[in-house]
């Protein structure tokens, strides 16, 4: 499934910056912690706060994930 992971505003739960776009069948759940390796010295640690699945008009599923930096 096409997945986009966005940093979230901590107070309004609105999406901010796109952190990564990937394709995965993993079932992401609220509370999961991820380490995003983006080429720096240390990976970015984030916690999932919301998973939104969208059904597109062509029947395709896409997923939008909101995370907070830990």
C-alpha positions in Angstrom: 0.0 0.0 0.0 1.3 3.5 -0.8 2.1 5.2 2.5 3.1 8.7 3.3 4.5 9.6 6.7 4.0 13.2 7.9 5.2 15.0 10.9 2.2 16.2 12.9 1.6 19.5 14.8 1.6 18.3 18.4 -1.4 20.4 19.4 -3.8 20.2 16.4 -2.9 16.8 14.9 -2.7 18.4 11.5 -0.1 17.2 9.1 3.0 19.2 8.5 6.2 18.1 6.6 6.3 14.9 4.5 9.1 12.8 6.1 9.0 9.7 3.8 6.9 8.1 1.1 7.0 4.3 0.8 5.1 1.2 -0.3 4.5 -1.4 2.5 2.0 -4.0 3.5 2.9 -3.6 7.2 0.0 -2.8 9.4 1.0 0.4 11.1 -0.8 1.1 14.4 -1.2 4.0 16.7 1.7 4.0 19.3 4.2 2.2 17.0 7.7 3.7 17.1 9.8 4.0 14.0 13.3 5.0 13.3 13.6 6.9 10.0 17.1 6.8 8.5 17.5 9.9 6.5 21.3 10.1 6.0 22.3 11.9 9.2 24.3 10.6 12.1 21.4 9.3 14.0 18.0 8.1 12.8 14.9 10.2 13.5 12.7 8.4 16.2 9.0 9.0 15.8 5.8 7.7 17.4 2.6 7.1 15.3 -0.4 9.1 16.5 -2.8 8.6 13.6 -3.2 6.2 10.6 -5.6 7.3 7.9 -6.6 5.0 5.1 -8.0 6.5 1.9 -10.0 4.7 -0.8 -9.3 6.3 -4.1 -11.9 6.5 -6.9 -10.1 3.7 -8.8 -10.4 1.4 -5.8 -6.7 1.8 -4.8 -5.9 2.2 -1.0 -3.5 4.8 0.2 -2.4 5.5 3.7 -1.4 8.7 5.5 0.4 8.4 8.8 0.9 11.2 11.3 3.9 11.0 13.7 5.5 13.0 16.5 9.2 13.2 17.0 10.3 11.4 20.2 
